[in-house]
Amino acid sequence: MLDISRRHLLARLGFGAGLGLAIAGGPRSLIRELLFEPDAQTVEPHTIPPDRFSRQGQAVVALVEGADPLAMLEEGFRLLGGIGRLECAGKHVCIKPNLLSDRPPPTTTSPAVVEALVRLVKAAGARAVTLADSSGMIRFPTRDNFVATGMKAVADRTGATVLALEEEKWVAVQPPDATVMQRYLVSKPVYDAELVINVPVVKTHRFAEFSCALKNLVGIVHPRHRPSLAFLSGRWHERIAELNLSIHPALHVADATTIMIDGGPSSGKAAKANLILLSGDRVALDAVALALLRSYGAWAKDLKLRVWDQRQIKRAGELRLGTRGPEHMSVVGRSLELGQSDRFDRLLDTLRAEIGRRPD
C-alpha cells in the first residue's frame, strides 16, 4: 500500500491537475507526443562503464569552493586526477545541464558553470560540444528556455551548439534490471554521444525529495516515460534510478554555486553555497549533494532519512550505477577563498559525517 499523507496526496493531485491543464493548453506537438508514441528503434542498453576518476577502487567526490567557476573546475579536475582522465580529445561531447524552465539558478544550472566547462573540454581537445536538454513538460519549448536562461548565449560565445531534445529522434532502451518500467524512450543524440557530461544543479524537490545527478537525467527521457506522469504511483525514486540504466555519463558536475534548500524544483528558498562538486560516480556525488542540503536543516523531506536510505540513492546503489556506501568513496576538497580554509574543512567534516565517511 502506498504511504501517502493526505497533504501529500492533495499536492500530487494538484500537480496532476495542473499538468493536465498545461498539457491541454500546450503546443500540439506536445499533445501528439503524449498521445502517440513515436517510432523508435530498439537498441541495447549501454554497459555501465568503469569510473574514470576512481582512486584505488574508491569513488572520489571533489568539492571546490570559490567565486570563479573556471578556477573552481580546474581545481576540481586536479583533485580528481586531471581532465585527461576524461579522454575528450577528438570527441563530440554532449553536456546535459538542468534546463527545467526559463528561470534562473537554482531552478536551472548556472550558465557561468556550463560556459567554464565548455571552455575546459574544448581546451582539452574536444572536437565539438553540444548542450542538450528537454525542459519540464509544462515548460516547453526548450529552445525558448535555452535563450531565456542564457545557455544559448553561452553556446554562441564558445562555439557549442544546442539541442532541444523533444524535437529530436528517440531510441527504445530495455534495461534488464528495471522493474518499474521495462522500456524507456531515450534521446537518440544523447544515446549516440561519444561522451556525456551531466551538469545538474543541487536543489530540493517537492516530490523527488531532492534533485541532482540521478534526477537530472529525466530530461533525456521522452515525456511519456517521465516520473511526473506517474505522480500517484509512489515510485518516483525507483523510476528515477532505473531510467539511469539508459545513459552513463563519464562525469557529473553539480552546480552548487546557488542551491535550493526548500521547495523546488521550480521555485523555493535559495542559498549561496559557492560550491561545485565533481565525480565520475553519480551515486557518490548525489550522496554528498544530499548531505549538503541536509546541512541547512530547511527541508523536512531530506531530514527524515539518512543519506543512504533515500530511495533514489538506495535503488541506484542496488543497480550498481555507483557506490553503495561510504566505505567505497572519499570526499576531497579545497577552498579557493582566502582565509576560509578552516571553515571549509569544517564543512568537509560535516559532509563526511553525514554520509558516514571518516576523515580522509
Secondary structure, 3 states (H helix, E strand, C coil): CCCCCHHHHHHHHHHHHHHHHHHHCCCHHHHHHHHCCCCCEEECCCCCCCCCCCECCEEEEEEEECCCHHHHHHHHHHHHCCHHHHCCCCCEEEEEECCCCCCCCCCCCCHHHHHHHHHHHHHCCCCEEEEEECCCHHHCCHHHHHHHHCHHHHHHHHCCEEEEHHHCCEEEECCCCCCCCCCEEEEHHHHHCCEEEEECEEEEECCCEEECHHHHHHHHECHHHCHHHHCCCCCHHHHHHHHCCCCCCCEEEEEEEEEEEEECCCCEEEEEEEEEEEECCHHHHHHHHHHHHHHCCCCHHHHCCCHHHCHHHHHHHHCCCCCCCHHHEEEEEEECCCCCHHHHHHHHHHHHHHHCCCCC
